[in-house]
């Protein structure tokens, strides 16, 4: 409700607001007791930005249902109390040049080689997330279990690395989720491991950006399967750091899925589907990997953080 507070202080303020998370449909948003106050607060902005057209449409539908005021989907505009508010989709990017540059550092590449040497397997599948209920870590682990069930030929040939950054560690629900994830990792490793191989390497800690990039470089596949995500920049970081082969598996419920069309999309709730696309990614020809990666890299490079900032402000002042 900050835009409303600012507007009360100075009626002539120019206020831009960007939401980094998804905006829900009216059927969900209407359940909030303070739904009207939230909308009134946001509508005191001059421009409202969201990641995708779908989020824009959800927001405008909420405004229409709550206030019965004119909304113009095609123009990206709502009119309320005599004020016109611009509403648009501005899919955020990353500093692709910086990630590409860091990935070329000699020390980063040496670290990536050490990771591969220590794992001593043919393929590495990598994920990194906050330990948050939206990220789908338990579902991902169950899909990994299904993968080794259905395709036993990949046992001892594939390692899955899951990095989980601690999040809200004092909240009881997050403590319970951590316990559940710990138990899942232990059970799956206990089921499949051999004396010189464990299917899952689980790291519950914060790691530096350089270490993350080293893992990107060491990986054949990035498994990015949140249950819901406004955009998901991990997917874009992975693409930016890879120069040749590297396959991105992306949840169809991530905002980035609308941009990164040459990723392999999957439903994170469908463990059989995720297991199948992991197999597909590992068996993909180098030619196909390189073709997909080239298109993805061009997309991430063209629609980077500078493009996002320029588009948002150009729309604001026009």
N, C-alpha and C positions, 0 to 999 in steps of 0.2 A: 504493500500500500504506500510505498515511498513516493511514487509520482504524485499522489494526492496530497501528501504532506508538503511536498515542495511547491505544488501549485497553490496551496493555501498561503504559503509564505510570500510567493511572488507569482501573481497571476500571469505575467508575461514570460515566464520561464520557458525555455526550449528543452524538452525532456525526451530523450530516447531510451527505450527499454528493450533489452534482448533477453529472451528466455533460453537457457542452455538445455533445459529438460523438455520432454514431450508435454504438449497440452492435451488433456484428456477430452473425449467426446462428452457431449452434454449429459448423456445418461449417467456418466460417472461423476462429472463435475457438480451436477445438481444436488448430490448427496451432501455436499459441504455446507455446514451451518452458516459459514460466513461467505458464501459464494457471491452475494451481491456486493459486499464490501470489497472483496478482492477485485472484482470486475471494475467497480467504480474507481478503485485506486489505480489500476492499470490504465484505464481510459482517460486519465488525466495526463497521459503522455501525448506527445505529438506524433511519435512513430513507435510502433511495436514490432519487434522482429522475432521470428521463430525459425527453426531449422528447415522445416519442410512445408510444402503446400498443404499436406494433411493436417498438420498442427494449426496452420492458419485457418483452415476451414473449420476445424473443431472450435477454435476460439471465437470465430465470427458467429458460428451457430449458437454458442453459449450467450453471446451478447444479444443476438436476436431473440432468443427464447426468454432471457431474463428481463430485457427492457422493452421488447417489442418495438425496437427502433430500426431505422433503415440501415441495412448492411449491403455493400456492393462487392460481391465475391470477385467479379471480374476486374474491378478497379482496385481491389485491396483497400477498402475504406469502410469505416463505420461513422455514422453521424448521430451524436447524442448531445442534448442540451445546447444545440446550436454550434457545436464544435465538430470538426472533421478530423478523424484520426487515421493515419496511414497504417496499414497492417500488411506485412510482407514476409516472404520466406527468404532467408539469407543463410544458406548452409555454411557453417563455419569451417575454415580450413586450418592448416598448421603452417609453420615456417618450414616448408618442404626443402628449401635450399640449405637451411641449417642442419636438418637431419641428414640430408644427403652428404653434406660436408663432413659431419662428425663420423659418419659411417666409413669414411675413407681414411680415418686416422689409423696409423700403424698399430698403436697400442690396443685399439678397439678390435681390429682384425686378429691380432695375436690372441686376445682374450677369447674371441669366438672360436679360434682353432683349438684352444685349450679345452673349452666346453665340449667340442666335438670329440676330442681325443679321450677325455675322461668318460664320456657316455659310451663310446665305442659301439655305436649302432649305425645302421644304414640310414635311418630317418629320424628327424627330431620334429615334434609338433609342439608348439609353444602358445601359451596364453598368459596374460597378465591382467589383473583387475584389482579394484578395491574389493575387500571382502564385504560385499553388499548384496542384499536379497535381489536386487534388480539385475545383477550380473550373470546369474544362472550358473554359478560354479558347481553346485550339487548336480544339476541336470547335465552339465558338461562331463562331470566325472562318471555319471551313469552311462552316458553315451560312449565314453572311452571304454568302460567295462563291456558294453555291448559290442564294440569294435573288436576287442580281443576274443570275445565269445564267438562271433560270427566268422572272423578271419584269423584263425590260429596261426596261419603261415607268417603273420607279422609279429608274433611273439619273439622276443629277443632281437628283433630287427627294428623296433620302434620304441622310442621313449617319449612320453608326454610330460612336459614341464608346465606346472601351474604355479605362477607367482601370485600370491594374494597379499595385497598391501593392507595392513591393519586399519580398520575403520570403526569409529564409534565403539571403542573397546570397553567403555563403561556401561553401555546399554545392554540389558539382559538378553534381549532378542538376538543381538549380534554375538554375544558370548555363546548362546545356544547354537547359533549357526556355525560358529567356529568349531564347537565340539562335534557337530554333525559332520562337517567337512573332514575334520581329523579322522573320525571314525570311518568315513567312506574311503579315504585314501588308504588307511590301514587295512581295511577289509579287502579292497581291490588288489593292493600289492600282495597281501597274504595269499590271495587266491591264485595269482598268476606268476609271482616272482620265481626266479631261479637263483641259484647261489651267486651268479655273477651278473644278474640283471633284475631290475625292478621296473615295471611298466610306467609308474608315475613318480616323478620327482617333484615334491611339493615344498615350496619356500614361502613361509609366512613371515614376511618382513618387507620393509621398504628397501628398494634398491635404487641406485643412482641412474640418471638418464643414460650415462655412458654404458653402464652394465646392462640396462634394458636393450640398448642398441646392439651390444655384443650378442645378446640372446637372439635378437631379430636376425642378425647375420648368421648365427649358428643354426637357425631353424630352416626346415624345408617348407613347413606349413604353419601359418598363424590361424589358430582356432578362436575366433572372436564371436561368441554366441550369447550375448546378453538376452535376457527375457524381454527387456524394453530398454531403449537408450535414445536420448535426444538426437545424438549424432554418432558418437564413438570415434575418437581420434586415434586410438590404438591402431585401428585398421589402416589409417592414413600414414601413421608413423612407420609401420611395417613396410608398406609399399614404398615409401620414400627411401628407405635404407637399402633395399634390395636392388642389385644391379642386373642380375640375370634371373635364374630360376627362383621361384618363391610363390607359393600359392596361398591366397587369402580365402578362408572359409568364413562367411559372415552371416550373422543372424538376419533373417528377413524382417525382424522387429527393431533393428537399429536404423536410425535416421540415415546413416551412410549408405544403406542398401539402395536408396533411390539414386545415389550418385555413382557408386562403384559397381557398375553393371557387369564387369568382367570378373568380379569375385564369384565364388560358388556360394549361392544362398541356401540356407537351410532353416528349418523350424527347430529351435532348440528344445522344444517339448517332445519332438519325435526322435527318440534315441536311435531307432533303426535308420532313419534318414541321415542323421549326423554321422553315424558309423559308416554308412555307405559313401558319403561324400569325402570322408577322410580317406577311405580306400581309393576313391576316384582321384583325389589330389595326389596321393602317393604314386599312383600308377600312371599319372598323366605324362605324356611325352614332353621332352624338353622344348620342342617347338611350340607346343600349346602353352606351356608354362610361360615361355618368353613372350609369346603373343599377348597373353592376358596381362602379364606384368607391364608390358610396354604401354598398353592402353590405360591401365590403372595409374601408372606413374604420371602419364601425361595429364590425366584428370586431376590428380592431387596437386600437381605443379601449377596447372592453369587456375585452379580454384583454391588458392592458398589463403593464408590469413590476410595478406595485403589486399587480395581481391575482395574478400569478405568485408573488410573495413571500408574500402572504396565504395562498394555497392551500397552498404548500409547508409553512408553519409550522403552519397549522391541521391538516393531515394528520399532522404530526409529533407534536403534543401531544394529539391526540384519544385 
